[in-house]
Amino acid sequence: MGYRVLLIGSGGREHALAWKLLQSPLCDHLIAAPGNPGIEALGRGMAAGRVTLSKVGAEATAKLVALGKAEKVDLVVCGPEVPLMAGLGDACAEARLRFFGPSRAAAEIEGSKKFAKDLMRKAGIPTAAYGSFSDVAAAEAFIDAQPGNVVVKADGLCAGKGVVVASSREEAKQAVRSMLEGRIFGEAGARLVIEERLVGREVSMMALCDGTRFVLLDSAEDHKAVFDGDLGPNTGGMGAYSPSPLVDKALAESIARTIFAPLVAAMADDGRPFRGLLYGGLMLTKDRGPMVIEWNCRFGDPETQAVLPRLGEDLLPWLLDAASGQLPLRSPDWLPGLAVCVVLAAEGYPGKVRSGDAISGLGGDGQLSGGDGETVVFHAGTKRDRGRLVTNGGRVLGVTVNGANLEEARSRAYAGIGRITWPGMHFRKDIGMRGTP
């Protein structure tokens, strides 16, 4: 049986999902709403005639449901978090469209950091000590009472940018005032979570969930700061590699047992069974083991661009089974080696960015001109303008290579980057160089 899939979103994560789904012999056709030039190009290359782009936006819930019904799709896959928080999953369920992703209630695990922290406290999941505040004076008093530095987080969705990892009390207080009084994140920052600053290495763990069961995917490490050496303001992610050298089989099993299992059970007990992709941002501390920094209710970006190229089997059956509440209790097969994804960003990112710059070095298929066939360029912020491929966002491209080892993957990824250019393009040169402490 062939399946028709509706994929929601337009970024690099969605390009990676489309790229992997279209490799499935079960996928007859993929409709992307709204998609991007990279996804569109798949329909002229590896998936000739099997890709359609729709102009329906990712946040137009009613139109997306109507599109899914009109196209008679067998599965809806949502990439970004905002449609999930808006209730796209609930609307699809009402329309009897099979949906890979959580309900609005379950998506609150990402939509409210206070909800996530309170649930973890109740379930006994290891996480940093915290407090929640909407009053500046109370927040500052909490900061003064802490023995060390803190992290200030806007409670709501901020596209990965609503977090200040403070190095002093004054920096933390300034972040509080900027969010609560200055409203730099709007209503998303009307309430804050302030928590102890954990020390260690961050890793990303993602799991497919069917409401009661889950299956871990391979680990990854994101690089959130804009500059080399993890310096500068946080971004949505400047690159990732998978797997993390820190997460061996024993640690992955421990993370599954002490973090994911109680969270999935707590969500079900709270009347919010989680179906879809559950993402845990973890800190590997030396004295307290892995602790949760954040939860996301969807595939990570750019982690997905590094994880999916290593998946050694068909992704589509996994998504269908998770959406149907029938996950098999086994681990997916993974290709050997290590994958590296380096994000190329527009001038000004993560602040105000310039768009419309012509991108050189890519062919009509959106990939490297005369490429090696193994380097994949995932489009995150591009568009076609009078036949030219131009920048159209902060994170523009993700150059990904799956190599035999870290050195090979990095070398080939940066060699590919050397053939791409546009005015103001910038990227980190140290993706994957953290090593094993």
C-alpha positions as CSV (number, residue, x, y, z in Angstrom):
1,M,0.0,0.0,0.0
2,G,1.3,3.5,-0.9
3,Y,0.8,6.4,1.4
4,R,0.1,10.1,0.8
5,V,1.8,12.3,3.4
6,L,1.1,16.0,4.3
7,L,4.2,17.6,5.8
8,I,3.7,20.9,7.6
9,G,6.5,23.5,7.7
10,S,9.2,25.2,5.7
11,G,12.5,24.9,7.4
12,G,15.6,22.7,7.4
13,R,14.0,20.2,9.7
14,E,11.1,19.8,7.3
15,H,13.5,19.4,4.3
16,A,15.3,16.6,6.2
17,L,12.0,14.9,7.0
18,A,10.8,15.2,3.4
19,W,14.2,13.8,2.1
20,K,14.0,10.8,4.4
21,L,10.2,10.1,3.9
22,L,10.6,10.2,0.1
23,Q,13.2,7.5,0.3
24,S,10.4,5.2,1.6
25,P,9.0,2.8,-1.0
26,L,5.7,3.2,0.9
27,C,5.5,7.0,0.2
28,D,3.5,7.5,-3.0
29,H,3.3,11.3,-2.7
30,L,4.3,14.1,-0.3
31,I,2.5,17.4,-0.1
32,A,4.5,20.1,1.8
33,A,2.7,23.1,3.2
34,P,4.2,25.5,2.5
35,G,7.6,23.7,1.9
36,N,10.7,25.4,0.5
37,P,12.8,25.3,-2.6
38,G,14.8,22.4,-1.3
39,I,11.7,20.2,-0.8
40,E,10.4,21.3,-4.2
41,A,13.7,20.2,-5.9
42,L,13.2,16.7,-4.5
43,G,10.3,16.4,-6.8
44,R,12.6,17.0,-9.8
45,G,15.3,14.7,-8.6
46,M,15.2,11.7,-6.3
47,A,11.4,11.8,-6.0
48,A,10.4,12.9,-9.5
49,G,6.7,13.6,-9.7
50,R,6.0,12.7,-6.1
51,V,6.2,16.1,-4.5
52,T,3.7,18.9,-4.4
53,L,4.0,22.3,-2.6
54,S,1.0,24.0,-1.2
55,K,0.7,27.7,-0.5
56,V,-1.2,27.0,2.7
57,G,0.8,28.3,5.7
58,A,1.9,26.2,8.6
59,E,-0.3,28.1,11.0
60,A,-3.5,28.1,9.0
61,T,-5.1,25.2,10.9
62,A,-8.5,25.0,9.2
63,K,-6.9,25.3,5.7
64,L,-4.4,22.6,6.5
65,V,-7.2,20.2,7.6
66,A,-9.1,21.0,4.5
67,L,-6.0,20.4,2.4
68,G,-5.4,17.0,4.1
69,K,-9.0,15.9,3.4
70,A,-8.9,17.2,-0.2
71,E,-5.7,15.4,-0.9
72,K,-6.9,12.2,0.9
73,V,-3.7,12.0,2.9
74,D,-2.9,9.0,5.0
75,L,-0.7,10.8,7.5
76,V,-0.1,14.4,8.6
77,V,3.4,15.2,10.0
78,C,3.9,18.6,11.7
79,G,7.4,20.0,11.9
80,P,7.2,23.3,13.9
81,E,5.9,23.8,17.4
82,V,3.5,26.7,16.9
83,P,0.9,24.8,14.9
84,L,1.0,22.1,17.6
85,M,0.4,24.6,20.3
86,A,-2.5,26.0,18.2
87,G,-4.2,22.7,18.2
88,L,-3.5,21.3,14.7
89,G,-3.4,17.8,16.2
90,D,-6.8,18.1,17.7
91,A,-8.3,19.5,14.5
92,C,-6.8,16.6,12.5
93,A,-8.2,14.1,15.0
94,E,-11.7,15.6,14.7
95,A,-11.4,15.4,11.0
96,R,-10.2,11.7,11.3
97,L,-6.8,12.5,9.7
98,R,-4.0,10.4,11.1
99,F,-1.6,12.8,12.8
100,F,2.0,12.4,13.9
101,G,2.3,15.0,16.7
102,P,0.8,15.8,20.1
103,S,-2.5,17.3,21.0
104,R,-2.6,21.0,22.1
105,A,-2.7,19.8,25.8
106,A,0.3,17.5,25.3
107,A,2.2,20.2,23.4
108,E,2.2,22.3,26.6
109,I,5.3,20.3,27.6
110,E,7.1,22.8,25.3
111,G,4.6,25.6,25.4
112,S,5.0,26.3,29.1
113,K,8.2,25.8,30.9
114,K,6.4,26.1,34.2
115,F,4.1,23.3,33.3
116,A,7.1,21.1,32.3
117,K,9.0,21.9,35.5
118,D,6.0,21.3,37.7
119,L,5.3,17.9,36.0
120,M,8.9,16.8,36.3
121,R,8.9,17.7,40.0
122,K,5.7,15.7,40.5
123,A,7.2,12.7,38.6
124,G,10.6,12.8,40.2
125,I,12.5,13.5,37.0
126,P,15.9,15.0,37.6
127,T,16.0,18.7,36.7
128,A,17.4,22.0,38.1
129,A,15.8,23.7,41.1
130,Y,13.5,26.5,40.0
131,G,11.0,29.2,40.7
132,S,8.3,30.8,38.5
133,F,7.6,34.5,38.5
134,S,5.6,37.3,36.9
135,D,6.8,40.0,39.3
136,V,10.2,41.7,39.0
137,A,10.8,42.2,42.7
138,A,10.0,38.5,43.5
139,A,12.2,37.3,40.7
140,E,15.1,39.4,41.8
141,A,14.7,38.3,45.4
142,F,14.9,34.7,44.2
143,I,18.1,35.4,42.2
144,D,19.7,37.0,45.3
145,A,18.8,33.9,47.4
146,Q,20.6,31.5,45.1
147,P,24.1,30.2,46.0
148,G,25.2,30.3,42.3
149,N,24.3,31.7,38.9
150,V,21.0,31.1,37.3
151,V,19.2,30.7,34.0
152,V,16.3,33.0,33.1
153,K,13.7,31.5,30.7
154,A,10.6,33.0,29.2
155,D,7.8,30.6,30.0
156,G,6.3,30.5,26.4
157,L,7.5,29.8,22.9
158,C,10.4,32.0,21.7
159,A,11.9,29.9,18.8
160,G,14.8,28.8,21.0
161,K,15.9,32.3,21.9
162,G,14.0,33.1,25.2
163,V,16.8,31.8,27.4
164,V,19.6,33.8,29.2
165,V,22.3,31.7,30.8
166,A,23.5,34.4,33.3
167,S,27.1,34.7,34.5
168,S,26.2,37.1,37.3
169,R,23.3,38.2,39.4
170,E,23.1,41.5,37.6
171,E,23.0,39.9,34.2
172,A,20.1,37.7,35.4
173,K,18.3,40.7,36.8
174,Q,18.7,42.6,33.6
175,A,17.2,39.6,31.7
176,V,14.3,39.6,34.1
177,R,13.6,43.3,33.6
178,S,14.0,43.0,29.8
179,M,11.4,40.2,29.7
180,L,8.9,41.3,32.3
181,E,9.1,45.1,31.9
182,G,10.5,45.4,28.4
183,R,8.5,42.5,27.0
184,I,11.2,41.7,24.5
185,F,9.4,38.3,24.0
186,G,5.9,39.6,24.2
187,E,3.4,37.5,26.1
188,A,5.7,34.5,25.9
189,G,7.9,36.4,28.5
190,A,5.0,37.6,30.7
191,R,6.0,34.8,33.1
192,L,9.5,33.5,33.7
193,V,11.1,30.3,35.0
194,I,14.4,31.0,36.8
195,E,16.5,27.9,37.6
196,E,19.9,27.0,38.9
197,R,22.6,27.0,36.3
198,L,23.7,23.4,35.7
199,V,27.3,22.6,34.7
200,G,28.2,19.9,32.2
201,R,27.7,19.0,28.6
202,E,24.4,19.3,26.8
203,V,23.0,16.5,24.7
204,S,19.8,16.1,22.8
205,M,17.7,13.0,23.0
206,M,14.6,12.4,20.8
207,A,12.0,9.7,21.2
208,L,9.1,8.5,19.1
209,C,6.0,8.2,21.3
210,D,2.6,6.6,20.8
211,G,0.9,7.8,24.0
212,T,2.1,5.1,26.3
213,R,5.3,3.7,24.8
214,F,8.4,5.3,23.4
215,V,11.5,4.5,21.4
216,L,14.7,6.5,21.7
217,L,16.5,7.8,18.6
218,D,20.3,8.2,18.5
219,S,21.7,11.1,20.5
220,A,22.9,14.4,19.1
221,E,24.7,17.6,20.3
222,D,23.4,21.0,19.2
223,H,25.5,24.2,19.1
224,K,23.2,27.0,20.2
225,A,25.6,30.0,20.6
226,V,26.2,32.0,17.5
227,F,30.0,32.1,17.7
228,D,32.8,29.6,17.9
229,G,33.6,28.4,21.4
230,D,30.0,28.6,22.4
231,L,30.2,32.4,22.7
232,G,27.6,35.0,21.9
233,P,23.8,35.0,22.1
234,N,21.8,31.8,21.7
235,T,20.3,31.0,18.4
236,G,17.9,28.3,17.1
237,G,21.0,26.2,16.5
238,M,24.2,26.7,14.5
239,G,24.9,23.1,13.9
240,A,24.7,19.6,15.3
241,Y,26.4,16.2,15.1
242,S,25.1,12.7,15.9
243,P,25.8,10.5,17.9
244,S,27.2,12.2,20.9
245,P,30.4,10.5,22.1
246,L,29.2,10.9,25.6
247,V,26.0,8.8,25.2
248,D,26.9,5.1,25.2
249,K,24.3,2.2,25.4
250,A,24.3,2.2,29.2
251,L,23.7,5.9,29.5
252,A,21.0,5.8,26.9
253,E,19.2,3.1,28.8
254,S,19.6,5.1,32.0
255,I,18.1,8.2,30.3
256,A,15.2,6.1,29.0
257,R,14.5,4.6,32.4
258,T,14.9,7.7,34.7
259,I,13.8,10.5,32.3
260,F,11.7,9.5,29.3
261,A,9.7,6.7,30.9
262,P,8.4,8.7,33.9
263,L,7.7,11.7,31.7
264,V,5.6,9.7,29.2
265,A,3.8,8.0,32.1
266,A,3.2,11.4,33.8
267,M,1.7,12.9,30.7
268,A,-0.7,10.0,30.3
269,D,-1.6,10.1,34.0
270,D,-2.3,13.9,33.6
271,G,-4.8,13.1,30.7
272,R,-2.3,14.4,28.1
273,P,-0.9,11.2,26.4
274,F,2.0,12.2,24.2
275,R,2.0,11.0,20.6
276,G,4.7,12.3,18.2
277,L,8.3,13.3,18.8
278,L,9.4,14.1,22.3
279,Y,12.7,16.0,22.5
280,G,14.7,16.2,25.7
281,G,17.5,18.7,26.1
282,L,19.7,17.2,28.8
283,M,22.7,18.4,30.8
284,L,25.2,15.6,31.7
285,T,26.4,16.7,35.1
286,K,29.4,15.1,36.8
287,D,27.8,14.7,40.2
288,R,24.1,14.3,39.5
289,G,24.0,12.5,36.2
290,P,21.7,13.5,33.3
291,M,19.3,16.3,34.1
292,V,16.5,17.8,32.0
293,I,17.1,21.4,30.8
294,E,14.0,21.5,28.5
295,W,11.4,19.5,26.6
296,N,10.3,20.1,23.1
297,C,7.2,18.6,21.4
298,R,8.7,18.1,17.9
299,F,11.8,17.1,16.0
300,G,14.8,19.3,16.9
301,D,16.3,21.7,14.4
302,P,19.2,21.2,13.4
303,E,19.5,17.9,15.3
304,T,17.1,16.2,12.8
305,Q,19.4,17.1,10.0
306,A,22.2,15.1,11.7
307,V,20.1,12.3,13.1
308,L,17.9,11.2,10.1
309,P,20.9,10.7,7.6
310,R,22.1,8.0,10.0
311,L,18.8,6.2,10.3
312,G,19.4,2.9,8.5
313,E,15.8,2.0,7.8
314,D,12.5,3.4,6.6
315,L,11.2,6.3,8.7
316,L,7.6,6.2,7.5
317,P,6.5,3.0,9.2
318,W,7.7,4.4,12.5
319,L,5.7,7.6,12.2
320,L,2.6,5.7,11.1
321,D,2.9,3.3,14.1
322,A,3.5,6.1,16.6
323,A,0.5,8.0,15.2
324,S,-1.7,4.9,15.5
325,G,-0.6,4.0,19.0
326,Q,1.2,0.9,17.9
327,L,5.0,1.5,18.3
328,P,7.1,-1.7,18.0
329,L,9.2,-2.2,21.1
330,R,12.5,-2.3,19.4
331,S,15.3,0.1,18.6
332,P,15.7,1.5,15.0
333,D,18.7,0.4,13.0
334,W,21.5,3.1,12.6
335,L,24.2,3.4,10.0
336,P,27.8,3.4,11.3
337,G,29.8,6.6,11.5
338,L,28.9,10.1,12.5
339,A,26.9,12.9,10.8
340,V,27.7,16.6,11.0
341,C,25.3,19.4,10.0
342,V,26.7,23.0,9.8
343,V,24.2,25.8,9.6
344,L,24.9,28.7,7.3
345,A,23.3,31.9,8.5
346,A,22.4,35.3,7.0
347,E,24.0,38.5,8.0
348,G,22.7,39.8,11.3
349,Y,21.5,36.5,12.7
350,P,20.3,35.9,15.4
351,G,19.2,39.6,15.4
352,K,17.7,41.4,12.5
353,V,18.6,39.7,9.3
354,R,19.0,40.7,5.7
355,S,17.1,38.7,3.1
356,G,17.2,38.6,-0.7
357,D,20.9,37.9,-1.2
358,A,21.6,35.6,-4.2
359,I,23.1,32.2,-3.1
360,S,26.0,30.9,-5.2
361,G,27.3,27.4,-5.4
362,L,24.1,25.4,-5.7
363,G,22.7,23.8,-8.8
364,G,19.1,23.7,-10.0
365,D,18.4,20.7,-7.6
366,G,19.3,22.9,-4.6
367,Q,22.4,20.9,-3.9
368,L,26.1,21.6,-4.5
369,S,26.9,22.2,-8.1
370,G,28.8,19.1,-9.2
371,G,28.5,17.7,-5.7
372,D,29.8,14.4,-4.4
373,G,26.4,12.9,-4.0
374,E,26.9,12.3,-0.3
375,T,26.9,15.9,1.0
376,V,23.3,17.0,1.5
377,V,22.3,20.7,1.6
378,F,19.1,21.1,3.6
379,H,17.2,24.4,2.9
380,A,16.0,26.3,6.0
381,G,15.6,29.9,4.8
382,T,15.6,30.1,1.0
383,K,13.2,31.2,-1.7
384,R,13.1,31.5,-5.5
385,D,13.1,35.1,-6.8
386,R,12.9,35.5,-10.6
387,G,14.7,32.2,-11.1
388,R,17.4,32.9,-8.5
389,L,17.8,31.1,-5.2
390,V,18.1,33.8,-2.5
391,T,18.2,34.0,1.3
392,N,14.9,34.2,3.1
393,G,15.5,33.9,6.8
394,G,18.1,33.8,9.6
395,R,19.3,30.2,9.2
396,V,19.5,29.6,5.5
397,L,21.2,26.3,4.8
398,G,22.4,23.2,6.7
399,V,25.3,21.4,5.0
400,T,25.3,17.7,6.2
401,V,27.6,14.8,5.8
402,N,27.5,11.3,7.2
403,G,31.1,10.2,7.5
404,A,33.0,7.2,8.8
405,N,34.2,9.3,11.7
406,L,34.1,12.8,13.0
407,E,37.2,14.0,11.2
408,E,35.9,12.8,7.8
409,A,32.4,14.2,8.3
410,R,33.7,17.6,9.4
411,S,36.2,17.8,6.6
412,R,33.7,17.0,3.9
413,A,31.1,19.3,5.4
414,Y,33.4,22.3,5.5
415,A,34.7,21.5,2.0
416,G,31.2,21.7,0.8
417,I,30.6,25.0,2.6
418,G,33.7,26.4,0.9
419,R,31.8,26.2,-2.4
420,I,28.7,28.2,-1.2
421,T,28.6,31.9,-0.7
422,W,26.4,35.0,-0.4
423,P,27.0,38.5,1.0
424,G,27.2,38.3,4.8
425,M,27.1,34.5,5.1
426,H,28.5,33.3,8.5
427,F,28.8,30.0,10.2
428,R,30.6,28.4,13.1
429,K,33.9,26.7,12.3
430,D,33.9,24.4,15.3
431,I,30.9,22.2,14.9
432,G,31.7,18.8,16.4
433,M,34.9,19.9,18.0
434,R,33.9,19.6,21.6
435,G,35.4,16.1,21.8
436,T,35.1,13.8,24.8
437,P,36.0,15.4,28.1
